[in-house]
Amino acid sequence: MLPYIAEFLGTMLLILLGDGVVANVTLNKSGMKGAGSVQITFAWGLAVMIPACIFGAASGASFNPALTLALAIDGSFAWFMVPGYIIAQFAGAFVGACLVYLLFKGQFDATDDAAVKRGVFCTAPSIRNRGLNILSEAIGTFVLVFAIKGMGNVPGLTDGLGKFIVFGIIVSIGMSLGGLTGYAINPARDLGPRLAHAVLPIRGKGSSDWDYGIVPLVGPILGAIAAVALYAAIPW
């Protein structure tokens, strides 16, 4: 059970810290309101790196159903563990989002803009175009997964340095492509908190925008599969 517990707790921490920084920067009455996209992008990188350092040895620190599925497809991960990992990831993301709401309830109550409240939990495009939005999520996830696979080709790369490089990958994707869709690049990161937004008693929360929810589900899966397929085709 340890790998599944690690994936649950790791994804929960990822969302607690990642959605937490969005709440910290965007909600009224927050002490860091207005800090901006740079703080959000760096904090998301740290939100991935910290649980990866804690749980990497226990589960491989996937925290991402698209990555888990892609690694199973290329033979790097056991298929029989995929369902348990994905359930743990979605559950951890949901619980992490609920904790963010609990901690910031006063700030949610003080914020009138329903879109800002939803933005704490899940992603949205700057320009709504489903095809391009899916492509953006696919390319962002492709970069993530291809870079993670490619790290295995670096001689002498230690586990600790590898976790720091993952931080750099997340920050780089966010700073370069994040303005398009909010760079979910992880179905659990978006859909778990989106479900939390739908069921939590958030004052004046508005719609959970399930019509857009297909984008951060399909895009990352396509991008991750393309990444492992191309990586396998290269004669390293």
Rosetta blueprint (number, residue, H / E / L):
1 M L
2 L H
3 P H
4 Y H
5 I H
6 A H
7 E H
8 F H
9 L H
10 G H
11 T H
12 M H
13 L H
14 L H
15 I H
16 L H
17 L H
18 G H
19 D H
20 G H
21 V H
22 V H
23 A H
24 N H
25 V H
26 T H
27 L L
28 N L
29 K L
30 S L
31 G L
32 M L
33 K L
34 G L
35 A L
36 G L
37 S H
38 V H
39 Q H
40 I H
41 T H
42 F H
43 A H
44 W H
45 G H
46 L H
47 A H
48 V H
49 M H
50 I H
51 P H
52 A H
53 C H
54 I H
55 F H
56 G H
57 A H
58 A H
59 S H
60 G L
61 A L
62 S L
63 F L
64 N L
65 P H
66 A H
67 L H
68 T H
69 L H
70 A H
71 L H
72 A H
73 I H
74 D L
75 G L
76 S L
77 F L
78 A L
79 W H
80 F H
81 M H
82 V H
83 P H
84 G H
85 Y H
86 I H
87 I H
88 A H
89 Q H
90 F H
91 A H
92 G H
93 A H
94 F H
95 V H
96 G H
97 A H
98 C H
99 L H
100 V H
101 Y H
102 L H
103 L H
104 F L
105 K H
106 G H
107 Q H
108 F H
109 D H
110 A L
111 T L
112 D L
113 D L
114 A H
115 A H
116 V H
117 K H
118 R H
119 G H
120 V H
121 F H
122 C L
123 T L
124 A L
125 P L
126 S L
127 I L
128 R L
129 N L
130 R H
131 G H
132 L H
133 N H
134 I H
135 L H
136 S H
137 E H
138 A H
139 I H
140 G H
141 T H
142 F H
143 V H
144 L H
145 V H
146 F H
147 A H
148 I H
149 K H
150 G H
151 M H
152 G H
153 N H
154 V L
155 P L
156 G L
157 L L
158 T L
159 D H
160 G H
161 L H
162 G H
163 K H
164 F H
165 I H
166 V H
167 F H
168 G H
169 I H
170 I H
171 V H
172 S H
173 I H
174 G H
175 M H
176 S H
177 L H
178 G H
179 G H
180 L H
181 T H
182 G L
183 Y L
184 A L
185 I L
186 N L
187 P H
188 A H
189 R H
190 D H
191 L H
192 G H
193 P H
194 R H
195 L H
196 A H
197 H H
198 A H
199 V H
200 L L
201 P L
202 I L
203 R L
204 G L
205 K L
206 G L
207 S L
208 S L
209 D L
210 W L
211 D L
212 Y L
213 G L
214 I L
215 V H
216 P H
217 L H
218 V H
219 G H
220 P H
221 I H
222 L H
223 G H
224 A H
225 I H
226 A H
227 A H
228 V H
229 A H
230 L H
231 Y H
232 A H
233 A H
234 I L
235 P L
236 W L
